[in-house]
């Protein structure tokens, strides 16, 4: 029997992963954090430290806010996904 390997996207992202996830360069990331458009690293870490981590869910929420997605929009999408068997 073969082993089943699960591929997971980590919830905590490094600075390089955040830049890749958002498809922006370092200057843009700093600008967006300075203006509150992207959350700062967790636990008050300095973003320049190798140990700094960002919460992917927090980043997603900031993207939802920027794109004016509402919770009712998300709920409606989940209902459709459920109706088509794409979401449980």
VMD Tcl script that draws the C-alpha trace (Angstrom):
set ca {
  {0.00 0.00 0.00}
  {1.29 3.43 -0.92}
  {1.42 6.29 1.51}
  {-1.07 9.06 1.06}
  {0.63 12.45 0.97}
  {-1.45 15.50 1.76}
  {-0.33 18.77 0.28}
  {-1.23 21.66 2.54}
  {-0.74 25.38 2.22}
  {0.77 26.60 5.48}
  {-1.28 29.07 7.48}
  {1.79 30.93 8.73}
  {3.77 32.53 5.93}
  {7.29 33.91 5.75}
  {7.94 37.33 4.23}
  {8.95 35.75 0.92}
  {5.80 33.62 0.90}
  {3.62 36.68 1.61}
  {5.20 38.52 -1.32}
  {4.66 35.51 -3.56}
  {1.09 34.97 -2.31}
  {0.17 38.60 -2.99}
  {2.34 38.82 -6.13}
  {3.98 42.04 -4.96}
  {7.57 43.13 -4.33}
  {9.08 44.02 -0.97}
  {8.54 47.78 -1.32}
  {4.86 47.25 -2.13}
  {4.47 44.94 0.88}
  {6.01 47.56 3.17}
  {3.77 50.27 1.68}
  {0.62 48.21 2.14}
  {1.52 47.32 5.74}
  {2.29 50.97 6.53}
  {-1.17 51.95 5.24}
  {-2.95 49.09 7.03}
  {-3.89 47.26 3.84}
  {-1.92 44.14 4.80}
  {-1.57 42.98 8.40}
  {1.79 43.14 10.12}
  {3.59 39.98 11.27}
  {2.15 38.10 14.21}
  {3.29 38.49 17.80}
  {4.73 41.95 17.20}
  {7.73 40.56 15.34}
  {9.87 42.90 13.30}
  {9.18 42.06 9.66}
  {12.92 41.94 8.96}
  {13.50 39.02 11.32}
  {13.69 35.56 9.76}
  {11.25 34.35 12.42}
  {8.51 36.83 11.37}
  {5.32 35.09 10.26}
  {2.07 36.37 8.77}
  {-1.32 34.72 9.17}
  {-2.60 33.75 5.73}
  {-6.20 34.02 6.96}
  {-5.55 37.58 8.13}
  {-4.15 38.41 4.71}
  {-7.21 36.85 3.08}
  {-9.49 38.96 5.28}
  {-7.63 42.12 4.27}
  {-8.06 41.11 0.61}
  {-11.79 40.51 1.17}
  {-12.09 43.94 2.77}
  {-10.23 45.60 -0.10}
  {-12.43 43.88 -2.68}
  {-15.62 44.73 -0.73}
  {-16.65 41.09 -0.39}
  {-19.27 40.80 2.34}
  {-20.00 37.85 4.58}
  {-23.37 37.46 2.82}
  {-21.48 37.15 -0.51}
  {-19.31 34.43 1.01}
  {-22.34 32.62 2.46}
  {-24.14 32.75 -0.92}
  {-21.06 31.35 -2.66}
  {-20.81 28.55 -0.10}
  {-24.49 27.70 -0.60}
  {-23.94 27.41 -4.35}
  {-20.82 25.31 -3.83}
  {-22.77 23.05 -1.50}
  {-25.64 22.75 -4.01}
  {-23.17 21.63 -6.69}
  {-21.41 19.26 -4.31}
  {-18.21 21.29 -4.27}
  {-18.27 22.23 -0.59}
  {-19.35 20.38 2.55}
}
mol new
graphics top color blue
foreach p $ca { graphics top sphere $p radius 0.5 }
foreach p [lrange $ca 0 end-1] q [lrange $ca 1 end] { graphics top cylinder $p $q radius 0.2 }
display resetview
